[in-house]
């Protein structure tokens, strides 16, 4: 799935940035500013009528991206992992 297709406020992680050619400065810049594999990402808002720009949050930083820029970023839905850290008092006392 591409970042441009990600529903608003749906948590995802960056899989890859796909350049359009060998010397794609935009793809290189996206990687430099934090669009790296494993980084959490969300589309937070879109411009008028759901168009440009997209407000995208990567980690704790927000960026405005054109749809053509967001189309270079491949993402995967984030898995929600819940860990139960409740400890039974009787088991802990033993």
C-alpha positions in Angstrom: 0.0 0.0 0.0 1.2 3.5 -0.8 1.2 6.3 1.8 -1.1 8.3 -0.5 -3.7 5.5 -0.2 -3.5 5.2 3.6 -6.8 6.3 5.3 -6.6 9.3 7.6 -5.4 8.4 11.2 -4.7 4.8 10.3 -1.4 3.7 12.0 1.2 2.2 9.6 4.9 1.7 9.3 7.2 2.6 6.4 8.3 -0.3 4.3 10.3 1.5 1.6 10.7 4.7 -0.4 10.6 4.0 -4.1 12.5 6.4 -6.3 11.4 7.4 -9.8 14.8 6.9 -11.5 18.3 6.7 -10.2 18.7 10.4 -9.3 15.3 11.0 -7.6 16.1 13.8 -5.2 12.6 13.7 -3.7 12.9 10.0 -2.7 16.4 10.7 -1.3 15.1 13.7 0.7 12.1 11.6 2.1 14.6 9.0 3.4 16.7 11.8 4.9 13.8 13.4 6.8 12.7 10.1 8.4 10.8 8.0 6.0 12.9 4.9 6.7 11.7 1.2 7.1 10.1 0.5 10.4 9.2 4.1 11.2 5.6 4.7 12.3 3.6 6.9 10.0 0.1 8.3 9.8 -1.8 10.6 7.5 -3.3 13.2 9.9 -5.1 15.5 7.4 -5.6 16.4 3.8 -6.1 19.7 2.0 -9.4 21.1 0.8 -11.8 18.5 -0.6 -9.3 15.7 0.5 -6.6 16.8 -1.9 -3.2 18.4 -1.5 -1.3 18.8 0.6 -1.3 15.7 3.0 -0.2 16.3 6.5 1.8 13.3 7.4 3.3 12.4 10.8 6.5 10.3 10.8 7.5 9.5 14.4 6.9 12.7 16.2 7.4 15.1 13.3 4.7 16.3 10.9 5.3 17.2 7.2 3.2 18.5 4.4 3.6 16.3 1.3 2.2 16.4 -2.2 0.3 13.3 -3.3 3.0 12.6 -5.9 5.6 12.6 -3.0 3.5 10.4 -0.8 3.0 7.9 -3.6 6.7 7.1 -3.4 6.4 5.8 0.2 5.3 2.2 0.6 3.6 1.4 4.0 2.1 -1.5 5.8 -0.6 -1.4 8.5 0.8 -1.3 12.0 0.1 -4.2 14.2 -1.4 -3.4 17.5 0.4 -5.4 20.1 -1.0 -5.4 23.5 1.0 -6.9 26.3 -0.7 -7.8 29.6 1.8 -6.9 32.3 -0.6 -7.7 35.2 1.1 -9.8 37.7 -0.8 -12.0 40.1 0.2 -11.0 43.6 0.1 -14.6 44.9 2.4 -15.8 42.1 4.7 -12.9 42.7 4.9 -13.7 46.5 5.8 -17.4 45.8 
